[in-house]
C-alpha cells in the first residue's frame, strides 16, 4: 500500500516567504483561529533611567480551522519535547523590569527578544 505522504503533491506558493518571529498573538472567532506573528525590536537608550522603546513589526498572519489548530498544536508540542530531550529544557523568558533586563543583558552580552 502506498504511503499517504507520497500521494500529496506539494509545491511552494509564488507568495511564499520565510520570516523570523519572536512572538505571536491571536484568537478564536467561533469558526477559525487566527495567529498573528510579530517581531519585537527593542531599542535601548544610552541613559539607563529611560525605558526601552519597543517597535513591534507584524510579519505574518495565519488563519486555521479548529481541527488544523489542534493537529498543529500536537505536532508543535511533540517537536518541543524532542528538542528538550536532546538539548535540555527550553528556558522561558522571565518578566522583569526593563532596567533590570537591560543591566543583565549588558553584563551577559545577551540580545533582547520578546516572546508573547
C-alpha positions as CSV (number, residue, x, y, z in Angstrom):
1,X,0.0,0.0,0.0
2,X,1.5,3.4,-0.9
3,X,2.4,5.8,1.8
4,X,-0.2,8.6,2.2
5,X,2.6,11.2,2.2
6,X,3.6,10.1,-1.3
7,X,0.1,10.8,-2.5
8,X,0.3,14.5,-1.7
9,X,2.0,16.7,-4.3
10,X,3.5,19.8,-2.7
11,X,4.9,23.0,-4.1
12,X,5.8,26.4,-2.8
13,X,3.3,29.2,-3.4
14,X,4.5,32.1,-5.5
15,X,3.8,34.2,-2.4
16,X,5.9,32.1,-0.1
17,X,8.3,33.9,2.1
18,X,10.2,33.0,5.3
19,X,10.0,35.3,8.2
20,X,11.5,35.5,11.7
21,X,9.1,36.0,14.6
22,X,9.7,36.2,18.3
23,X,6.1,36.3,19.4
24,X,2.5,35.7,18.5
25,X,-1.0,36.8,19.4
26,X,-4.4,35.7,18.2
27,X,-7.8,34.3,19.0
28,X,-10.7,32.2,18.0
29,X,-13.8,33.7,16.4
30,X,-16.1,30.7,16.8
31,X,-15.1,29.3,13.4
32,X,-11.4,29.8,12.8
33,X,-8.3,30.5,14.9
34,X,-6.1,33.4,13.8
35,X,-2.4,33.6,14.8
36,X,-0.6,36.9,14.1
37,X,3.2,36.6,14.3
38,X,5.3,39.6,15.2
39,X,8.8,40.6,15.8
40,X,9.6,42.9,18.7
41,X,12.7,45.0,18.2
42,X,13.9,46.5,21.5
43,X,15.9,49.8,21.3
44,X,17.7,50.9,24.4
45,X,18.7,54.5,25.2
46,X,22.2,55.3,26.5
47,X,20.6,56.7,29.7
48,X,19.6,53.6,31.8
49,X,16.8,55.6,33.5
50,X,15.0,55.9,30.2
51,X,12.7,52.9,29.4
52,X,13.5,50.9,26.3
53,X,11.4,51.5,23.2
54,X,9.8,48.5,21.5
55,X,9.0,48.6,17.8
56,X,6.6,45.7,17.1
57,X,6.5,44.6,13.4
58,X,3.7,42.4,12.3
59,X,5.3,39.9,10.0
60,X,2.6,37.3,9.1
61,X,-0.9,36.1,9.9
62,X,-2.3,32.6,9.6
63,X,-6.0,31.5,9.8
64,X,-6.6,27.9,10.8
65,X,-9.8,25.9,11.2
66,X,-10.1,24.4,14.7
67,X,-9.1,20.8,13.6
68,X,-5.9,22.1,11.9
69,X,-5.1,24.2,15.0
70,X,-5.4,21.0,17.2
71,X,-3.3,18.9,14.9
72,X,-0.6,21.6,14.6
73,X,-0.6,22.1,18.3
74,X,0.1,18.4,18.9
75,X,2.8,18.5,16.2
76,X,4.5,21.6,17.8
77,X,4.4,20.1,21.3
78,X,6.0,16.9,20.0
79,X,8.8,19.0,18.4
80,X,9.3,20.9,21.7
81,X,9.6,17.6,23.6
82,X,12.1,16.3,21.0
83,X,14.2,19.5,21.3
84,X,14.1,19.3,25.1
85,X,15.1,15.6,25.1
86,X,18.1,16.4,23.0
87,X,19.1,19.8,24.3
88,X,17.6,20.2,27.8
89,X,14.7,22.3,29.0
90,X,13.9,25.4,26.9
91,X,14.1,28.4,29.2
92,X,11.0,30.6,29.1
93,X,11.5,34.3,29.2
94,X,11.2,35.9,32.6
95,X,9.2,39.1,33.1
96,X,11.4,41.7,34.8
97,X,11.6,45.5,34.8
98,X,13.2,47.0,31.7
99,X,16.1,48.4,33.6
100,X,16.8,45.1,35.3
101,X,16.6,43.3,32.0
102,X,18.9,45.8,30.3
103,X,21.5,45.6,33.0
104,X,21.5,41.8,32.9
105,X,21.8,41.9,29.1
106,X,24.7,44.3,29.2
107,X,26.6,42.1,31.7
108,X,25.9,38.9,29.8
109,X,26.1,40.2,26.3
110,X,22.5,39.0,25.6
111,X,20.5,40.2,22.7
112,X,16.9,41.1,23.9
113,X,13.9,39.3,22.4
114,X,10.3,39.4,23.5
115,X,8.0,36.4,23.5
116,X,4.3,36.5,23.9
